[in-house]
Amino acid sequence: MPAKLSIVMPTLNAEDALRRSLPALAEGLQTGLIRELVISDGGSTDATLKIADTAGAEIVEGPASRGGQLRRGAEVARGEWLLFLHADTVLPPDWPDLVVAQMARGGPAAFALRFDATGLAAAWVAGWANLRSRLFSLPYGDQGLLVARRTYRKAGGYPDIPLMEDVALARALPRIALMPGAVRTSAARYERDGWLRRGGGNLFRLLRFLLGGDPEKLTRRY
């Protein structure tokens, strides 16, 4: 299998997250699917860059803004396909097979979502995210985004905005499919802020953005 997938990951003081998420990439390396890992860092002061360097990643540095970091990472990526992945998102064990199958189909896609937590609240928030993705083709960035590089460029790429960059790109892309596998993402922010409060806040910000809200102002509320 030709190595044609670039994984682009934004980071900011993500040493603990990288220790959990990077081992899952090994299967893609073993099958020859991954061409490169691009870490787009926003000014980490912990061991993030050391871990990235040890992993053999290509490192891009710049201001902390997730949209800008993703955009800079994509600009140096050389793969025919791009997989945008948050540092605290862990790919499922069979992810290379799912990605190869989606490449054959040709369109952009995201994974289903689940949290590294149990309970009704975690299941409800993940279920809403997956329903939103299926019905409205609006996955969030913590679900991963697989897209051909030419399709990504045609859509204009990630906008350099601090919030809702994933929604902005999703609206510019062709319909995004939902792959059968589920990524596992950190529940730390939900457990810190409260599942209902954070879930409701995310929905409020999504609606405000879709109605024309300024991402800078939404970030201050975030």
N, C-alpha and C positions, 0 to 999 in steps of 0.2 A: 504494500500500500504506500503510495507516495505521501510524504509528509507535507500536507498542504493546509494545516490548521494553525493559526496564530491565536494564542490565548492572551487576552489583554486584561490586566487586573489593576484597578486603582488602589492605592494604599495610603494610609496615614496612621503611623504608629500601630501597625497591624501585626506585630511579631507573634502574638499568641494565635491570632486568626490564621496566619500563614502556616504555623506548625500543624494546624488541623486540616487545612485545605490543600496544601501542596502535595501530600502523599497520594491523594486521589488522582493526581495527574500522571502517576507512574504508569498506569495501564495504557494511557495514550502514547506515552513514550515507548513502551515495549512493543506496541503494535505499529509504531512508525507513523502514527497519525499526526503527532504534534511537530510542527516545524520550529516553533519558538514560543517562549513565554516572555511577554513584555510586561514589566512592572512599571506603572506610571505613578510615581510617588509625589505627594504633595508637601514634603518637608518633614518627614519622620525624624524623631529624635531618639527612638529606641533602636532595637536590633533589626528592624524591618529590612533595611538595605543590605545588611550583612547576610541575612537569611536568603534574600533574593539573589545576591551574588553567588552564594554557595550553591544555590539551585541552578545556576547557569543562566539566569534570566538576563535579558537586555533591560537596562534600567533607564528610564526617562524621568527627569525631574522638572518641577515647575510649581507654580502656585497651587495651593489647596483649593480645588473646586472640582467636584466629581465630573461634571460635564467636560471641563477643560482637560482634566487628567485622562479621561477616556478618549477624548479627541486627539491629544498628543500621542497616546499609546497607539491608536489606530494609524496615525500618520507614519510611524516607523515600522509597523507590522508588514511582513512580506508574504504572508500566506494567502492562498486563494479564498479561504474562508476565515472568518473571525469569530471567536467565542469570547464575549465580554462577560467577565465573572468577578463578582465581589470577593474580597479577601476572606470574608467570614461565611462564604457559601461553599459547601462540600458537594462535589459531584457524586452521582450514584455509581455503584460498582460497575454497571454495564454501560456506562456513558459512551465509550467509543463506538459501540455497535449502534446506539441510538443516533449519534451524530453522523455516522457514515450513512445510515439509512435516510436521514433527513437531507444530507447532501445530494443523495441520488434523486430525491423528490424535488429539490432545487430551491425551495422557498425559505424565508427566515422562520425561526422557531425559538421557543423558550421551553424550559422544563417546568413541570408542575412543582409546587412549593410545599414543603413541610418544615416544621421547626424542630430544633433539638430540645424540645420540651413536650411534656405530656399534658393531658387535661383537655377539658371542653373548650376553653378559651383559645388555646393554641390550634385546635382542630377547626374551630369556627373561623378564625382569622385566615388560616391557610385555605380553608374551603372557599371563602369569599374571594381570595386572591386568584384561585384557580378558576372559579366561575367567571370573574371579571375578565380573565385572560381568554377564556373560551368564547364568551359572548361578545366582548368588545375589542378583542385583540389588543389589550393593554396590559401586558405583563410588566412588573416592576423589575428593576435591575438585579435584585437578589434572586431572581429566577434564572439568571443567565440569559444571554441573547446570542444565538447562532445566526450569522448572516454572511452571505457571499460578499467579498470585498467590493465588487463592482456594484452590487445592490446597495450596500452601505454608502458608497460614494454618490450614487445617483440620488439617494435620499437626502444628501447634504451632510451626513455624519452627525455625531453628537454636537449639540449646541453648547457653547461654553457658558453654562448657567449653573448655579450652585444647587439647584433642586429641580426635580421633574424633568431632568434631561432624558431619562428613560421613556417617559410618556411622550415627550416632544419627538423623539426619534421614532417611536412606535407609530405615531400618527402619520409620519412621512413615509413609512415602509409599506410594502404590500402586506396583506393580512398575515399575521404571525401565528403559525401553528403551535400547538401545545404538544410536546413530545410525551410519550407515556411514562418516562422515568421522572422521579421527583428528586430535586436537590434538597439538601438539609442546610438550613441557615440558622444563624444565631438568634435566640429569643431574648438575649440580654437586655436590649433596649425596651422590649415590651414588658419584661419582668420588672425593670427599673421604673418605668413610667406608668405601668398598669395596662393590661390588655385592652380594656374598653377605651381608656383615655387615648392611648396611642393609635389604636385602630380607628377610632372615630376621628382623631386629628388627621390621620392620613387620608381618610375619605373626604374630609372637609377641604384639605389642601388640594386634592385631586380635582374636586368640583370647582374650586376657585380658579385653579390653573386652566381648566377646560373652558371656563367662562372669561378668560382673558386676564387673570390675575398676574401680577408682576412676580417672577420667581425670587427676586431680591427681597421683596417684602414678605413673601411666604417663608423665606429662609429665616428671617428674624423671628417669626412666630414659631418656626420649627425648633 
